[in-house]
Amino acid sequence: MATHAYIKLVPASKQKTITLEEVKQLFHYYRDILSKTGEQLGWRYEQAAFPYQLAETDEGKGKWFYLKGDGHRYRAIIIGVGPHTETDSEAESSLIQITLPNEATYGDKGKANEFCKFLAKKLEGELHLFNGKVMYFCKR
């Protein structure tokens, strides 16, 4: 069964809303900093640290994209963005949903957790992990 993690952009976050394109830019930034770490180490660290390539389908255009793994130990991570409204306040914000499909491996879950933490820290959001625990990266 597919499992989900969420990053809520709360009023204390750096920004209230985010687009799918901005999430893609953060993915490319994440890959870039991993490659710079690899340069310092003298090997292709980014391929070992995060072995995924960004891919899109026609049905998910503008709503979600997926990170395609190397096929061996890593299969796929699906990332989507949508609106989120709190029930007690009518302020609208964004919600980033990270989904592990049925065929995902334990390696996918570990890499998805790392990427979720990176996104939540960068955006100063509220991270709801796959196991139901919540991590707060926003100022409280």
PABA-540721 format. One record per residue (C-alpha): residue number from 1; chain; residue in three letters; z, y, x. Coordinates in steps of 0.25 Angstrom, whole numbers, plus 2048, in hexadecimal, padded with zeros to 3 digits. Layout:
BEGIN
num  cadena  residuo  c3  c2  c1
NUM  A  Ala  Z  Y  X
...
END
This chain:
BEGIN
num  cadena  residuo  c3  c2  c1
1  A  Met  800  800  800
2  A  Ala  7FD  80E  805
3  A  Thr  808  817  80A
4  A  His  809  826  80A
5  A  Ala  810  831  812
6  A  Tyr  810  83F  80E
7  A  Ile  811  84D  815
8  A  Lys  815  858  80B
9  A  Leu  813  866  80F
10  A  Val  81F  86D  80A
11  A  Pro  822  87C  809
12  A  Ala  828  87C  817
13  A  Ser  81C  875  81D
14  A  Lys  812  87D  826
15  A  Gln  808  87D  81B
16  A  Lys  809  87A  80C
17  A  Thr  7FB  873  80B
18  A  Ile  7F2  86C  814
19  A  Thr  7E4  867  812
20  A  Leu  7DD  85A  816
21  A  Glu  7D5  861  821
22  A  Glu  7E2  867  827
23  A  Val  7E8  858  828
24  A  Lys  7DB  854  82F
25  A  Gln  7DD  85F  839
26  A  Leu  7EC  85B  83B
27  A  Phe  7E6  84C  83D
28  A  His  7DD  852  848
29  A  Tyr  7E8  85A  84E
30  A  Tyr  7F1  84D  84F
31  A  Arg  7E5  845  856
32  A  Asp  7E3  851  85F
33  A  Ile  7F2  852  864
34  A  Leu  7F2  843  865
35  A  Ser  7E5  844  86E
36  A  Lys  7EC  84E  877
37  A  Thr  7F8  845  879
38  A  Gly  7EE  83A  87D
39  A  Glu  7E8  844  887
40  A  Gln  7F6  846  88D
41  A  Leu  7F8  837  88E
42  A  Gly  7EA  834  893
43  A  Trp  7E6  82B  888
44  A  Arg  7E0  82B  87A
45  A  Tyr  7EE  82C  873
46  A  Glu  7E8  832  866
47  A  Gln  7E1  825  863
48  A  Ala  7EE  81D  865
49  A  Ala  7F7  827  85E
50  A  Phe  7EF  829  852
51  A  Pro  7E3  820  851
52  A  Tyr  7DC  826  844
53  A  Gln  7D0  82D  841
54  A  Leu  7CE  837  835
55  A  Ala  7C5  831  82A
56  A  Glu  7C1  836  81C
57  A  Thr  7BB  830  810
58  A  Asp  7B2  836  805
59  A  Glu  7BD  833  7FA
60  A  Gly  7C8  83A  802
61  A  Lys  7C0  846  807
62  A  Gly  7CA  852  806
63  A  Lys  7D6  84A  801
64  A  Trp  7D9  840  80C
65  A  Phe  7D4  83A  819
66  A  Tyr  7D8  82E  821
67  A  Leu  7DB  82B  82F
68  A  Lys  7D4  81E  833
69  A  Gly  7DB  816  83D
70  A  Asp  7D5  80D  848
71  A  Gly  7D5  801  83F
72  A  His  7DD  7F8  847
73  A  Arg  7EC  7FD  846
74  A  Tyr  7E9  809  83E
75  A  Arg  7E1  80A  831
76  A  Ala  7E2  817  829
77  A  Ile  7EB  823  825
78  A  Ile  7E7  82B  819
79  A  Ile  7EA  83A  818
80  A  Gly  7E9  843  80C
81  A  Val  7ED  850  808
82  A  Gly  7F1  855  7FA
83  A  Pro  7F9  860  7F2
84  A  His  807  85E  7F0
85  A  Thr  810  866  7E6
86  A  Glu  81F  865  7E6
87  A  Thr  825  863  7D8
88  A  Asp  830  86D  7D9
89  A  Ser  827  878  7DF
90  A  Glu  818  87B  7DB
91  A  Ala  814  87E  7EA
92  A  Glu  809  875  7EE
93  A  Ser  808  86F  7FC
94  A  Ser  800  864  802
95  A  Leu  804  855  804
96  A  Ile  7FD  84D  80F
97  A  Gln  7FD  83E  80C
98  A  Ile  7FC  833  816
99  A  Thr  7F8  826  811
100  A  Leu  7F8  818  818
101  A  Pro  7EE  80F  810
102  A  Asn  7F1  800  80E
103  A  Glu  7EA  7FC  81A
104  A  Ala  7F2  805  823
105  A  Thr  7FA  7FF  82F
106  A  Tyr  808  802  834
107  A  Gly  801  809  83F
108  A  Asp  7FA  812  835
109  A  Lys  808  815  82F
110  A  Gly  80E  819  83D
111  A  Lys  802  822  840
112  A  Ala  802  828  832
113  A  Asn  811  82B  834
114  A  Glu  80E  833  841
115  A  Phe  803  83B  83B
116  A  Cys  80C  83E  82E
117  A  Lys  817  843  837
118  A  Phe  80D  84C  83F
119  A  Leu  807  852  833
120  A  Ala  815  854  82C
121  A  Lys  81A  85B  839
122  A  Lys  80D  863  83B
123  A  Leu  80E  868  82C
124  A  Glu  81D  869  82B
125  A  Gly  81C  860  81F
126  A  Glu  825  855  818
127  A  Leu  821  847  81C
128  A  His  823  83C  812
129  A  Leu  821  82F  81B
130  A  Phe  81B  822  817
131  A  Asn  829  81C  816
132  A  Gly  82E  827  80C
133  A  Lys  836  82F  816
134  A  Val  834  83E  817
135  A  Met  833  846  824
136  A  Tyr  834  855  823
137  A  Phe  82C  85D  82D
138  A  Cys  82E  86A  826
139  A  Lys  838  875  828
140  A  Arg  843  872  81E
END
